[in-house]
Amino acid sequence: MTVDPRPTEPFDQPKPAESADHLLPAHPEASEPAYVSISVVWASPDQIESVSLVLPVGTQVQQALERSGLLQKYQPTGLAIFGQRCDPTRLLSDGDRIELCRPLVVEPKAARRRRALHREKVRNIKKKMPVDDLTV
């Protein structure tokens, strides 16, 4: 009896792909973290204080502030997450940075006026200087 050395399956047909079901979590909820990692920051010209917290999913900004202890030390005028104003009832996401806003030192309009006056003075000084002195 002779054995045929040719394979019984043709080479030009692709084999069925293996299922990747074993790589997926058993429950879709299992892929969501049960906790969020956040930080609460207070920054002033002379000091920066930051507190990192791990809180359950569904925690609000106000609850995180109470847990951080920074609300008792400082009197913020507002709250922000990554520079965007937010409400104390906003739910936190993983990686959020809550910023405690401090009062303005200078009114924005007055600051713009001062900068404009300063730029005008600098332009006038440069116009009056000899060309050789501008290369400094």
Phi and psi restraints in degrees (value plus and minus 20) as a CYANA .aco file:
   2 THR   PHI    -129.0   -89.0
   2 THR   PSI     124.2   164.2
   3 VAL   PHI    -122.2   -82.2
   3 VAL   PSI     112.7   152.7
   4 ASP   PHI     -96.5   -56.5
   4 ASP   PSI      99.2   139.2
   5 PRO   PHI     -94.3   -54.3
   5 PRO   PSI     -31.2     8.8
   6 ARG   PHI     -94.9   -54.9
   6 ARG   PSI     122.9   162.9
   7 PRO   PHI     -89.9   -49.9
   7 PRO   PSI     133.4   173.4
   8 THR   PHI     -99.3   -59.3
   8 THR   PSI     -43.2    -3.2
   9 GLU   PHI    -114.8   -74.8
   9 GLU   PSI     116.2   156.2
  10 PRO   PHI     -91.9   -51.9
  10 PRO   PSI     127.1   167.1
  11 PHE   PHI     -94.7   -54.7
  11 PHE   PSI     -46.8    -6.8
  12 ASP   PHI     -97.8   -57.8
  12 ASP   PSI     -27.9    12.1
  13 GLN   PHI    -114.9   -74.9
  13 GLN   PSI     107.3   147.3
  14 PRO   PHI     -90.9   -50.9
  14 PRO   PSI     127.5   167.5
  15 LYS   PHI     -98.0   -58.0
  15 LYS   PSI     129.0   169.0
  16 PRO   PHI     -83.6   -43.6
  16 PRO   PSI     119.2   159.2
  17 ALA   PHI     -87.3   -47.3
  17 ALA   PSI     124.5   164.5
  18 GLU   PHI     -92.0   -52.0
  18 GLU   PSI     124.8   164.8
  19 SER   PHI     -93.7   -53.7
  19 SER   PSI     117.4   157.4
  20 ALA   PHI    -120.7   -80.7
  20 ALA   PSI      -1.0    39.0
  21 ASP   PHI     -81.9   -41.9
  21 ASP   PSI     -50.6   -10.6
  22 HIS   PHI     -89.9   -49.9
  22 HIS   PSI     -36.6     3.4
  23 LEU   PHI    -104.4   -64.4
  23 LEU   PSI     -39.9     0.1
  24 LEU   PHI    -102.8   -62.8
  24 LEU   PSI     130.2   170.2
  25 PRO   PHI     -85.9   -45.9
  25 PRO   PSI     134.2   174.2
  26 ALA   PHI     -83.9   -43.9
  26 ALA   PSI     -58.0   -18.0
  27 HIS   PHI    -143.7  -103.7
  27 HIS   PSI     118.2   158.2
  28 PRO   PHI     -79.6   -39.6
  28 PRO   PSI     -51.9   -11.9
  29 GLU   PHI     -87.8   -47.8
  29 GLU   PSI     -42.6    -2.6
  30 ALA   PHI     -88.4   -48.4
  30 ALA   PSI     -43.3    -3.3
  31 SER   PHI     -98.4   -58.4
  31 SER   PSI     -39.3     0.7
  32 GLU   PHI    -102.5   -62.5
  32 GLU   PSI     116.0   156.0
  33 PRO   PHI     -91.3   -51.3
  33 PRO   PSI     127.9   167.9
  34 ALA   PHI    -104.5   -64.5
  34 ALA   PSI     -32.0     8.0
  35 TYR   PHI    -153.2  -113.2
  35 TYR   PSI     136.6   176.6
  36 VAL   PHI    -140.0  -100.0
  36 VAL   PSI     122.1   162.1
  37 SER   PHI    -123.3   -83.3
  37 SER   PSI     102.1   142.1
  38 ILE   PHI    -153.6  -113.6
  38 ILE   PSI     149.9   189.9
  39 SER   PHI    -154.8  -114.8
  39 SER   PSI     128.5   168.5
  40 VAL   PHI    -138.1   -98.1
  40 VAL   PSI     108.7   148.7
  41 VAL   PHI    -148.3  -108.3
  41 VAL   PSI     117.8   157.8
  42 TRP   PHI    -142.8  -102.8
  42 TRP   PSI     107.9   147.9
  43 ALA   PHI    -150.9  -110.9
  43 ALA   PSI     108.2   148.2
  44 SER   PHI    -147.9  -107.9
  44 SER   PSI     151.0   191.0
  45 PRO   PHI     -78.2   -38.2
  45 PRO   PSI     -49.2    -9.2
  46 ASP   PHI    -127.0   -87.0
  46 ASP   PSI     -28.2    11.8
  47 GLN   PHI    -175.0  -135.0
  47 GLN   PSI     132.4   172.4
  48 ILE   PHI    -149.9  -109.9
  48 ILE   PSI     111.0   151.0
  49 GLU   PHI    -148.5  -108.5
  49 GLU   PSI     110.5   150.5
  50 SER   PHI    -152.8  -112.8
  50 SER   PSI     118.8   158.8
  51 VAL   PHI    -147.2  -107.2
  51 VAL   PSI     107.0   147.0
  52 SER   PHI    -118.5   -78.5
  52 SER   PSI     117.1   157.1
  53 LEU   PHI    -154.1  -114.1
  53 LEU   PSI     130.5   170.5
  54 VAL   PHI    -138.4   -98.4
  54 VAL   PSI      96.0   136.0
  55 LEU   PHI    -145.4  -105.4
  55 LEU   PSI     138.6   178.6
  56 PRO   PHI     -86.9   -46.9
  56 PRO   PSI     132.5   172.5
  57 VAL   PHI     -80.5   -40.5
  57 VAL   PSI     119.3   159.3
  58 GLY   PHI      77.5   117.5
  58 GLY   PSI     -15.9    24.1
  59 THR   PHI     -95.5   -55.5
  59 THR   PSI     120.1   160.1
  60 GLN   PHI    -113.6   -73.6
  60 GLN   PSI     143.6   183.6
  61 VAL   PHI     -77.1   -37.1
  61 VAL   PSI     -66.2   -26.2
  62 GLN   PHI     -79.1   -39.1
  62 GLN   PSI     -61.4   -21.4
  63 GLN   PHI     -85.7   -45.7
  63 GLN   PSI     -58.7   -18.7
  64 ALA   PHI     -85.9   -45.9
  64 ALA   PSI     -58.7   -18.7
  65 LEU   PHI     -83.7   -43.7
  65 LEU   PSI     -61.0   -21.0
  66 GLU   PHI     -84.5   -44.5
  66 GLU   PSI     -59.2   -19.2
  67 ARG   PHI     -90.3   -50.3
  67 ARG   PSI     -50.3   -10.3
  68 SER   PHI     -92.8   -52.8
  68 SER   PSI     -50.7   -10.7
  69 GLY   PHI      65.2   105.2
  69 GLY   PSI     -26.6    13.4
  70 LEU   PHI     -94.2   -54.2
  70 LEU   PSI     -45.5    -5.5
  71 LEU   PHI     -87.4   -47.4
  71 LEU   PSI     -48.6    -8.6
  72 GLN   PHI     -98.3   -58.3
  72 GLN   PSI     -47.0    -7.0
  73 LYS   PHI    -102.9   -62.9
  73 LYS   PSI     -58.5   -18.5
  74 TYR   PHI    -141.0  -101.0
  74 TYR   PSI     136.2   176.2
  75 GLN   PHI    -131.9   -91.9
  75 GLN   PSI      66.4   106.4
  76 PRO   PHI     -92.6   -52.6
  76 PRO   PSI     129.6   169.6
  77 THR   PHI    -111.7   -71.7
  77 THR   PSI     -32.3     7.7
  78 GLY   PHI    -188.3  -148.3
  78 GLY   PSI     154.8   194.8
  79 LEU   PHI    -147.2  -107.2
  79 LEU   PSI     127.4   167.4
  80 ALA   PHI    -166.1  -126.1
  80 ALA   PSI     134.0   174.0
  81 ILE   PHI    -140.3  -100.3
  81 ILE   PSI      94.9   134.9
  82 PHE   PHI      32.5    72.5
  82 PHE   PSI      22.9    62.9
  83 GLY   PHI      63.4   103.4
  83 GLY   PSI     -23.1    16.9
  84 GLN   PHI    -123.6   -83.6
  84 GLN   PSI     103.5   143.5
  85 ARG   PHI     -73.3   -33.3
  85 ARG   PSI     123.6   163.6
  86 CYS   PHI    -161.7  -121.7
  86 CYS   PSI     143.9   183.9
  87 ASP   PHI    -111.7   -71.7
  87 ASP   PSI     125.5   165.5
  88 PRO   PHI     -81.8   -41.8
  88 PRO   PSI     -37.6     2.4
  89 THR   PHI    -111.4   -71.4
  89 THR   PSI     -18.8    21.2
  90 ARG   PHI     -86.3   -46.3
  90 ARG   PSI     119.3   159.3
  91 LEU   PHI     -99.3   -59.3
  91 LEU   PSI     122.9   162.9
  92 LEU   PHI    -107.7   -67.7
  92 LEU   PSI     129.1   169.1
  93 SER   PHI    -133.2   -93.2
  93 SER   PSI     142.6   182.6
  94 ASP   PHI     -83.0   -43.0
  94 ASP   PSI     110.4   150.4
  95 GLY   PHI      70.3   110.3
  95 GLY   PSI     -19.1    20.9
  96 ASP   PHI     -84.8   -44.8
  96 ASP   PSI     127.9   167.9
  97 ARG   PHI    -140.1  -100.1
  97 ARG   PSI      90.7   130.7
  98 ILE   PHI    -105.2   -65.2
  98 ILE   PSI     107.5   147.5
  99 GLU   PHI    -132.1   -92.1
  99 GLU   PSI     109.1   149.1
 100 LEU   PHI    -107.7   -67.7
 100 LEU   PSI      98.5   138.5
 101 CYS   PHI    -105.6   -65.6
 101 CYS   PSI     116.0   156.0
 102 ARG   PHI    -119.8   -79.8
 102 ARG   PSI     145.5   185.5
 103 PRO   PHI     -84.7   -44.7
 103 PRO   PSI     131.1   171.1
 104 LEU   PHI     -89.9   -49.9
 104 LEU   PSI     119.2   159.2
 105 VAL   PHI    -102.7   -62.7
 105 VAL   PSI     -59.2   -19.2
 106 VAL   PHI    -149.8  -109.8
 106 VAL   PSI     119.6   159.6
 107 GLU   PHI     -83.2   -43.2
 107 GLU   PSI     116.7   156.7
 108 PRO   PHI     -76.5   -36.5
 108 PRO   PSI     -59.6   -19.6
 109 LYS   PHI     -83.9   -43.9
 109 LYS   PSI     -62.5   -22.5
 110 ALA   PHI     -84.8   -44.8
 110 ALA   PSI     -59.3   -19.3
 111 ALA   PHI     -84.1   -44.1
 111 ALA   PSI     -61.3   -21.3
 112 ARG   PHI     -83.8   -43.8
 112 ARG   PSI     -61.2   -21.2
 113 ARG   PHI     -81.5   -41.5
 113 ARG   PSI     -64.2   -24.2
 114 ARG   PHI     -82.3   -42.3
 114 ARG   PSI     -62.5   -22.5
 115 ARG   PHI     -83.8   -43.8
 115 ARG   PSI     -61.7   -21.7
 116 ALA   PHI     -83.3   -43.3
 116 ALA   PSI     -63.3   -23.3
 117 LEU   PHI     -82.4   -42.4
 117 LEU   PSI     -60.9   -20.9
 118 HIS   PHI     -83.7   -43.7
 118 HIS   PSI     -64.6   -24.6
 119 ARG   PHI     -81.4   -41.4
 119 ARG   PSI     -60.2   -20.2
 120 GLU   PHI     -83.7   -43.7
 120 GLU   PSI     -62.2   -22.2
 121 LYS   PHI     -81.9   -41.9
 121 LYS   PSI     -63.2   -23.2
 122 VAL   PHI     -83.7   -43.7
 122 VAL   PSI     -61.9   -21.9
 123 ARG   PHI     -82.3   -42.3
 123 ARG   PSI     -63.6   -23.6
 124 ASN   PHI     -85.0   -45.0
 124 ASN   PSI     -58.2   -18.2
 125 ILE   PHI     -85.6   -45.6
 125 ILE   PSI     -63.4   -23.4
 126 LYS   PHI     -85.2   -45.2
 126 LYS   PSI     -53.4   -13.4
 127 LYS   PHI     -87.5   -47.5
 127 LYS   PSI     -54.0   -14.0
 128 LYS   PHI    -104.1   -64.1
 128 LYS   PSI     -37.0     3.0
 129 MET   PHI     -95.7   -55.7
 129 MET   PSI     127.7   167.7
 130 PRO   PHI     -85.5   -45.5
 130 PRO   PSI     135.9   175.9
 131 VAL   PHI     -80.3   -40.3
 131 VAL   PSI     -56.4   -16.4
 132 ASP   PHI     -82.8   -42.8
 132 ASP   PSI     -51.9   -11.9
 133 ASP   PHI     -97.9   -57.9
 133 ASP   PSI     -36.3     3.7
 134 LEU   PHI     -97.8   -57.8
 134 LEU   PSI     -33.0     7.0
 135 THR   PHI    -106.3   -66.3
 135 THR   PSI     -14.1    25.9
